[in-house]
Amino acid sequence: MTSALAASPRVATPSRRARPATAVAQLVGRSLTHSVRDAEALLMAVLLPTIIMLLFVTVFGGAIQIPGVDYVDYIVPGVIVLCAGFGSSSVAVYVATDIQNGIIDRFRTMPVPAYGVVVGHVVAGVLRNLIATGFVIGIGVLLGFRPAAGPGQWLAAFGLLLAFIVTITWLFAAIGLASGSPAAASSYGFVLLFLPYVSSGFVPIDTLPAWLAPFAKHQPLTLVIDATRALLAGQAPGSGAYGALAWCAGIVTIAVAWSAWMFRRRAARR
């Protein structure tokens, strides 16, 4: 009996699932590797907002006069928000590409959480955006940007911008899941990139047409830009900072729920 049991083949045990944190860390590394390989997209995410800042400061800056503040100090927060939008838009394309190529379906057959692919793209997108934001601030300093913020105000500005970057990145990830193709994801996301121009990012609200000013005043990007501008200028952001954080919390909650629903819906179709 003992020899028979010894000779019998062992029953194969199913492979253990990877821990979620470990799997997501590996998927973040995968997304970052793709970013390095897609150097053109990474370069444009930084180069285009920088060109826009150079254009406004050097070409239009002499014609745009804002009492009590240098135009470069006024425009940098708006360019940071614009840079975050450009950097996050690539997340929608990456997610849509993974769906089209069947990568997510392939991960479903492996002992890793398939939704971690989306989380990996989001985390990698946030890291890319933080690097691009630092680069844009550095270019602003070269152009004459002189923030007066203290350590606490820098920390508060960083926290606010981080909340916005996480929010906009999750929103673009949801757009990528909802899109039928990478080209469609790029087109849908491009519409959101116009919002910074209809805000206080480049000109004061009171210079806009009367029919447009109410929208520009109350949209989320204006609250984020105004609060960031006040913090970097060494001033108290007022209640606008709480409004900006409330908008970010609401939008990111909707974006995460939307992306999770779209992910389950696409999984059910296959």
Secondary structure as UniProt FT lines:
FT   HELIX           2..7
FT   HELIX           20..37
FT   HELIX           39..54
FT   HELIX           55..60
FT   TURN            61..63
FT   TURN            67..68
FT   HELIX           71..101
FT   HELIX           103..108
FT   TURN            109..111
FT   TURN            114..115
FT   HELIX           116..142
FT   TURN            143..144
FT   HELIX           151..178
FT   HELIX           182..192
FT   TURN            193..194
FT   HELIX           195..198
FT   TURN            199..202
FT   HELIX           205..207
FT   TURN            210..212
FT   HELIX           213..218
FT   HELIX           220..232
FT   TURN            233..234
FT   TURN            238..239
FT   HELIX           240..269
//
